[in-house]
């Protein structure tokens, strides 16, 4: 890979809706590549398709990148030497280059109407051919290749709508190189004459705009999704036609993110059907439809980024947990897969759990505090941290904490029927009453001390350990599962422990 010039990459989304996690991965790979090579990461908004513009999408894109920790060097908010970075604010630039291509004979005006196109398309279908707007039809329609110069000028002056199409060379092989896929060759006979510019809205299409902007912004590497691979021959030819082949960027086309089943591209519908988000942040459409986001579903941004990085790239080692700095150090386009990467929702859970387990009890207590407050619980941070220490290895999300710890803050209102039937029977209630008397006489209520005293008492009386301890847990927690019961008693304290035993003895008799 040649890196003789400064690395400058761009992420260029269209504000046509929420940013898909595949788009976030494209941004991430661009960012990692730029940072590894001491280069620049540029955010450019490609909003030339005015009919598909969605209000709020642009700010959503920027907020998503910020949440992921992907910092922007040049962009619509950051500014930079190549501003503006919103294509709709650059539209005067593109016509100049479209006209340059017409002047050099590499493009032409087309005045054909939808009816004329439909007629020639129907003619091709009747003959059993697939219609393509190419060398076979461009001189049969109302184009500057078929009309006189005077007629072309007259139509433009009269206000007729027109487009500028690229004139695809005939009978030529286009040889290209992709940093992930290697050498690629395509014959121009398989390509059509793409529209580059439209007079109707005075805007370019993606094909012209991205070539012009990448050149003017001195982009060194274009790292984008696999869906743009079929456009690569046209883009190579546009660089050549504009005289920019010597400075054109290197290209890398990333593999698709696939459904969990592996069959096809991962979509919002898959997420809706299987219950996982496909967008980084929650999105509410202009029509009011809300879609899940990883942030709102409780994922840590570091876990989301780590998971995404390994969907299509591997470090060549067994390491799975990477900080952003570690990803920057390890990432390489050479280790990006050519084939699609299957998304696994359970693996996404696993990544979040790893990051949760690695956080300090104090940090998790601070994250848990708003949930406790919403439940009407005002607990000291130190107590919350002690509670979390007991259960965090069983949690995947901070939102799991309440179900795992509510009994640490609020006495049970009900008792699990199955646990009650299994353990609150025979001599067990009498044993728990005796245990209550034993606990009332203990001054040091630390787990170490109460455990020693209670276990000795059970042994001396030859009580069945499981029956006593599960009955004890039922009285304190309301069920027979959870962390060590004597850890719980230490945290809730002696008075609360005795109060809960009294309530159980009264309620369950």
C-alpha positions in Angstrom: 0.0 0.0 0.0 1.4 3.3 -1.0 1.4 6.0 1.6 3.8 8.5 0.0 1.3 11.3 0.4 -0.5 12.4 3.6 -3.3 10.1 4.5 -6.7 11.9 4.2 -9.9 9.8 4.3 -13.5 10.8 4.3 -16.7 9.4 5.6 -19.4 10.8 3.3 -22.9 9.7 4.3 -26.2 10.9 2.8 -28.7 12.4 5.3 -31.5 10.2 4.1 -32.3 8.6 7.5 -30.6 7.1 10.5 -27.0 5.9 10.2 -27.0 2.1 9.9 -24.4 0.2 12.0 -22.7 -0.8 8.7 -22.2 2.9 8.0 -20.7 3.4 11.5 -18.3 0.5 10.7 -17.3 2.3 7.5 -16.6 5.5 9.5 -14.7 3.5 12.1 -12.4 1.8 9.6 -11.7 5.2 8.0 -11.0 6.7 11.4 -8.7 3.9 12.5 -6.8 4.0 9.2 -6.3 7.8 9.4 -5.2 7.8 13.0 -2.8 4.9 12.5 -1.1 6.8 9.7 -1.2 10.2 11.4 -3.7 11.4 8.8 -7.0 13.3 8.7 -10.6 12.1 9.1 -13.1 14.2 7.2 -16.9 14.2 7.5 -18.6 15.2 4.3 -22.3 15.3 4.0 -23.5 14.1 0.5 -26.9 15.7 0.3 -27.2 16.1 -3.5 -30.3 13.8 -3.6 -32.7 16.5 -2.4 -35.8 14.2 -2.9 -34.5 11.8 -0.2 -33.3 14.3 2.4 -34.7 13.6 5.9 -34.8 16.3 8.5 -32.7 15.5 11.5 -30.6 12.8 9.8 -27.5 15.1 9.5 -27.4 15.9 13.2 -28.1 12.2 14.0 -25.0 11.2 12.0 -22.8 13.6 13.9 -24.2 12.6 17.3 -23.6 8.9 16.4 -20.0 9.5 15.6 -19.4 11.5 18.7 -21.0 8.8 20.9 -18.7 6.2 19.3 -15.6 8.3 20.1 -14.9 9.0 16.4 -13.5 12.5 16.3 -13.7 14.6 13.1 -10.8 16.7 11.9 -12.6 18.6 9.1 -16.4 18.8 8.6 -19.4 21.0 8.5 -19.0 22.0 12.2 -15.3 21.8 12.5 -14.5 23.7 9.3 -11.3 23.2 7.4 -9.3 24.3 4.4 -11.7 22.7 1.9 -15.0 24.1 3.3 -17.9 23.9 2.7 -18.2 20.2 3.6 -21.9 19.9 2.8 -22.3 19.1 -1.0 -25.5 21.2 -1.4 -23.3 24.2 -0.5 -20.8 23.3 -3.2 -23.2 22.9 -6.1 -21.6 25.7 -8.2 -18.4 23.7 -8.3 -19.8 20.7 -10.0 -21.2 22.2 -13.1 -17.8 23.5 -14.1 -16.4 20.0 -14.2 -19.5 18.5 -15.9 -19.1 21.1 -18.7 -15.4 20.3 -18.9 -16.2 16.7 -19.6 -18.7 17.7 -22.3 -16.0 20.0 -23.8 -13.4 17.2 -23.8 -15.9 14.8 -25.5 -16.1 12.5 -22.4 -19.7 13.5 -21.6 -22.7 14.7 -23.5 -26.1 16.4 -23.1 -29.2 14.3 -23.1 -32.6 15.9 -23.6 -34.7 12.7 -23.8 -38.0 12.6 -22.0 -39.3 9.7 -19.8 -41.7 8.8 -22.5 -38.9 8.5 -25.1 -36.8 6.4 -22.7 -39.8 4.1 -22.0 -40.4 3.6 -25.7 -36.8 2.6 -26.4 -36.8 0.4 -23.3 -39.9 -1.4 -24.4 -38.4 -1.9 -27.8 -35.3 -3.6 -26.2 -37.5 -5.8 -24.1 -39.6 -6.9 -27.1 -36.4 -7.9 -28.8 -35.5 -10.0 -25.7 -32.6 -7.6 -24.7 -31.8 -5.9 -21.4 -32.0 -2.2 -21.9 -28.9 -0.1 -21.1 -28.3 3.5 -21.9 -25.0 3.0 -23.8 -23.3 3.4 -27.1 -26.0 1.5 -28.9 -28.8 4.0 -28.0 -27.1 7.3 -27.2 -27.1 8.4 -30.8 -30.7 7.3 -31.3 -32.1 9.7 -28.7 -32.1 13.5 -28.3 -28.5 13.9 -27.2 -25.7 16.3 -28.2 -24.1 13.3 -30.0 -27.1 13.1 -32.4 -28.3 16.8 -32.5 -26.5 19.7 -34.1 -24.7 22.2 -32.0 -27.3 24.8 -32.9 -30.1 22.6 -31.8 -28.4 21.8 -28.5 -27.9 25.5 -27.8 -31.5 26.3 -28.8 -32.9 23.7 -26.4 -30.7 24.8 -23.5 -31.7 28.5 -24.2 -35.3 27.5 -24.4 -35.2 26.0 -20.9 -35.6 22.4 -21.9 -34.5 20.1 -19.1 -31.3 18.1 -19.7 -28.8 15.9 -18.0 -25.1 15.4 -18.7 -24.2 11.7 -19.1 -20.7 10.2 -19.1 -19.7 8.8 -22.5 -18.6 5.4 -21.7 -15.6 4.3 -23.9 -16.3 1.5 -26.3 -14.5 -1.8 -26.3 -12.1 -1.1 -23.5 -10.9 -3.0 -20.5 -10.7 -1.0 -17.2 -8.0 -2.3 -15.0 -8.3 -1.3 -11.3 -6.8 -2.2 -7.9 -8.6 -2.6 -4.7 -6.6 -2.7 -1.4 -8.9 -5.5 -0.1 -9.9 -7.4 -3.2 -6.8 -7.0 -5.4 -6.8 -6.4 -9.1 -10.2 -6.1 -10.8 -10.8 -5.8 -14.6 -14.1 -4.8 -16.1 -15.0 -4.4 -19.8 -16.8 -1.2 -20.8 -19.3 -3.2 -22.9 -21.0 -4.1 -19.6 -21.3 -0.5 -18.4 -23.8 2.2 -19.2 -23.7 6.0 -19.6 -24.4 7.3 -16.1 -26.0 10.6 -15.4 -23.4 13.1 -13.9 -25.5 16.3 -13.6 -29.2 17.3 -13.8 -30.4 20.7 -14.9 -33.8 20.1 -13.1 -32.3 20.7 -9.7 -28.9 22.1 -10.7 -27.2 19.3 -8.7 -24.7 16.6 -9.6 -25.2 12.9 -9.0 -23.0 11.0 -6.6 -20.7 9.8 -9.3 -19.5 13.3 -10.3 -19.8 15.0 -6.9 -17.7 12.4 -5.0 -14.9 12.4 -7.6 -14.7 16.2 -7.7 -14.8 16.5 -3.9 -12.3 13.7 -3.3 -9.9 15.4 -5.7 -10.3 18.9 -4.3 -10.2 17.7 -0.7 -7.0 15.7 -1.5 -8.4 12.4 -0.3 -5.7 9.8 -0.4 -7.8 6.7 0.3 -11.5 5.9 -0.3 -12.7 3.3 2.1 -16.3 2.6 1.5 -18.9 -0.2 1.3 -19.0 -3.1 -1.1 -22.1 -1.7 -2.7 -20.0 0.9 -4.5 -17.7 -1.6 -6.1 -19.7 -1.7 -9.4 -19.2 2.0 -9.7 -15.4 1.8 -9.5 -14.8 1.5 -13.3 -16.8 4.7 -13.9 -14.9 6.5 -11.1 -11.5 5.3 -12.6 -12.6 6.6 -16.0 -13.8 9.9 -14.6 -10.5 10.5 -12.9 -8.8 9.8 -16.3 -11.2 12.0 -18.2 -10.6 14.9 -15.8 -6.9 14.5 -16.0 -6.5 13.4 -12.3 -5.3 9.8 -12.7 -1.9 10.6 -11.2 -3.5 11.9 -8.0 -6.5 9.6 -7.7 -7.0 8.0 -4.3 -6.5 4.3 -3.6 -9.7 2.3 -3.1 -10.8 -0.3 -0.5 -14.3 -1.8 -0.6 -15.5 -3.2 2.7 -17.6 -6.4 3.0 -21.3 -6.3 3.8 -22.7 -6.8 7.2 -24.9 -9.9 6.9 -28.0 -11.0 8.7 -27.6 -13.4 11.7 -28.7 -16.2 9.4 -26.1 -15.2 6.9 -28.5 -14.7 4.0 -28.2 -11.2 2.7 -27.5 -7.7 4.0 -28.4 -6.9 7.6 -31.5 -4.6 7.6 -33.7 -2.8 10.1 -36.4 -5.4 9.4 -34.0 -8.1 10.7 -33.5 -6.1 13.9 -37.2 -5.6 14.4 -37.9 -9.2 13.8 -35.2 -10.6 16.1 -35.2 -7.9 18.7 -31.8 -6.1 18.3 -30.9 -2.6 17.1 -29.3 -1.8 13.8 -28.7 1.9 14.5 -26.2 3.3 17.0 -28.8 5.7 18.6 -32.5 5.6 18.8 -34.2 7.2 15.8 -37.6 8.7 15.4 -38.7 9.2 11.8 -40.6 12.3 10.7 -43.7 10.1 10.6 -43.2 9.2 14.3 -41.9 5.7 14.0 -39.2 4.9 16.6 -36.3 2.5 16.1 -34.1 1.1 18.8 -30.5 2.3 19.3 -27.5 0.7 20.9 -27.0 3.6 23.2 -30.6 3.6 24.5 -30.6 -0.2 24.8 -27.8 0.1 27.3 -24.7 -0.7 25.3 -21.4 1.0 26.2 -20.0 2.9 23.2 -16.6 1.1 23.7 -18.3 -2.3 23.5 -20.3 -1.3 20.4 -17.1 0.0 18.7 -15.1 -3.1 19.7 -17.9 -5.4 18.4 -18.1 -3.5 15.1 -14.4 -3.5 14.5 -14.3 -7.3 14.5 -17.2 -7.6 12.0 -15.1 -7.9 8.9 -11.6 -7.4 10.3 -9.5 -9.7 12.4 -6.2 -8.9 14.2 -4.6 -12.2 13.4 -4.5 -13.1 17.1 -7.0 -14.4 19.7 -7.5 -11.0 21.2 -11.1 -9.8 21.2 -11.2 -6.9 23.6 -9.6 -3.7 22.2 -9.6 -0.2 23.4 -9.8 2.5 20.6 -6.1 3.1 20.9 -5.4 -0.6 20.6 -7.6 -0.8 17.5 -5.7 2.1 16.0 -2.5 0.3 16.6 -3.7 -3.1 15.3 -5.9 -2.2 12.4 -4.9 -2.9 8.8 -6.9 -3.1 5.5 -4.9 -6.2 4.6 -6.7 -8.1 7.3 -10.2 -7.0 6.2 -12.2 -9.9 4.8 -13.4 -10.0 1.2 -16.5 -11.9 2.3 -19.5 -10.6 4.2 -19.4 -10.6 8.0 -22.4 -12.2 9.8 -23.8 -10.2 12.7 -24.4 -12.2 16.0 -26.6 -10.4 18.5 -25.5 -12.7 21.3 -21.9 -11.7 20.6 -22.9 -8.1 20.9 -24.3 -8.9 24.4 -21.0 -10.7 25.2 -19.0 -7.6 24.3 -21.1 -5.4 26.5 -20.9 -7.8 29.4 -17.1 -7.8 29.2 -16.9 -4.0 29.4 -19.4 -3.9 32.2 -17.5 -6.5 34.2 -14.3 -4.5 33.7 -15.7 -1.3 35.1 -15.1 -0.4 38.7 -17.9 -0.9 41.3 -17.9 2.9 41.9 -18.3 3.7 38.2 -21.2 1.3 37.9 -22.8 2.6 41.1 -22.9 6.0 39.5 -24.5 4.6 36.4 -27.0 2.7 38.5 -27.9 5.7 40.7 -30.5 7.2 38.2 -32.3 3.9 38.1 -32.5 3.7 41.9 -33.7 7.2 42.0 -36.5 6.4 39.5 -37.5 3.5 41.8 -37.7 5.8 44.8 -34.5 4.5 46.4 -32.0 6.9 48.0 -29.0 4.7 48.7 -25.5 5.8 49.6 -23.0 5.3 46.8 -20.8 3.2 49.0 -23.7 0.7 49.6 -24.6 0.6 46.0 -21.0 -0.2 45.0 -20.9 -3.0 47.5 -24.2 -4.4 46.1 -22.8 -4.2 42.6 -19.7 -6.1 43.5 -21.8 -9.1 44.4 -23.8 -9.3 41.2 -22.0 -7.5 38.3 -20.6 -10.8 36.9 -24.2 -11.9 36.3 -25.2 -8.7 34.4 -24.9 -7.7 30.8 -26.4 -4.2 31.0 -26.7 -1.7 33.8 -30.5 -2.1 33.3 -30.1 -5.6 34.6 -29.0 -4.4 38.0 -32.5 -3.7 39.5 -33.8 -7.3 38.9 -30.6 -8.6 40.4 -30.4 -6.3 43.4 -33.9 -4.8 44.2 -34.0 -6.9 47.4 -30.9 -5.1 48.7 -32.8 -1.9 48.8 -36.5 -2.9 49.2 -37.9 -5.7 51.3 -39.8 -8.3 49.3 -43.6 -7.8 49.0 -44.2 -11.3 47.8 -42.6 -14.7 48.1 -41.9 -17.0 45.2 -44.6 -19.7 45.3 -42.3 -22.5 44.0 -39.6 -21.6 46.5 -42.2 -21.3 49.3 -43.7 -24.8 48.6 -40.2 -26.3 48.4 -38.6 -24.8 51.5 -41.1 -23.2 53.8 -42.5 -26.5 55.1 -42.0 -29.0 57.9 -39.6 -27.8 60.6 -38.0 -25.1 58.5 -40.2 -22.2 59.8 -39.4 -23.2 63.4 -35.7 -23.4 62.5 -35.9 -19.9 61.0 -37.5 -18.6 64.1 -34.6 -20.0 66.1 -32.1 -18.6 63.7 -33.7 -15.2 64.2 -33.0 -15.5 67.9 -29.4 -16.4 67.1 -28.9 -13.5 64.8 -30.4 -11.0 67.3 -27.6 -11.9 69.7 -24.8 -11.1 67.2 -23.1 -7.7 67.5 -20.6 -8.1 64.7 -22.8 -8.5 61.6 -20.0 -8.9 59.1 -20.3 -11.8 56.7 -17.3 -13.5 58.1 -18.6 -13.5 61.6 -22.2 -14.4 60.9 -21.2 -17.1 58.6 -19.0 -18.8 61.2 -21.7 -18.5 63.9 -24.6 -19.7 61.7 -22.8 -22.6 60.1 -21.6 -23.8 63.5 -25.2 -23.6 64.8 -26.5 -25.6 61.9 -23.8 -28.2 62.4 -24.4 -28.5 66.1 -28.1 -29.0 65.6 -27.5 -31.4 62.6 -29.9 -29.4 60.5 -29.9 -29.9 56.7 -27.8 -27.0 55.4 -29.7 -26.5 52.2 -33.1 -26.5 53.8 -32.1 -23.9 56.4 -30.2 -21.6 54.1 -32.8 -21.6 51.3 -35.5 -21.0 53.8 -33.4 -18.2 55.3 -32.9 -16.7 51.8 -36.6 -17.0 51.0 -37.4 -14.9 54.1 -34.8 -12.2 53.2 -35.0 -12.1 49.4 -38.4 -13.5 48.6 -37.0 -16.3 46.5 -34.3 -19.1 46.8 -31.8 -17.7 44.3 -29.3 -14.9 44.4 -25.9 -14.0 45.9 -24.6 -15.3 49.3 -27.4 -14.7 51.8 -24.9 -13.6 54.5 -23.4 -11.1 52.1 -26.9 -9.7 51.7 -27.5 -9.6 55.5 -24.2 -7.7 56.0 -25.2 -5.1 53.5 -28.9 -4.6 54.6 -27.8 -4.7 58.2 -28.9 -6.5 61.4 -32.1 -4.6 62.0 -33.4 -5.0 58.4 -32.5 -8.7 58.5 -34.5 -9.3 61.7 -37.4 -7.2 60.4 -37.6 -9.3 57.2 -37.5 -12.6 59.1 -40.3 -11.4 61.3 -42.4 -10.4 58.2 -41.8 -13.9 56.6 -42.7 -15.7 59.8 -45.9 -13.6 60.0 -46.8 -13.8 56.3 -46.0 -17.4 55.5 -47.4 -19.1 58.6 
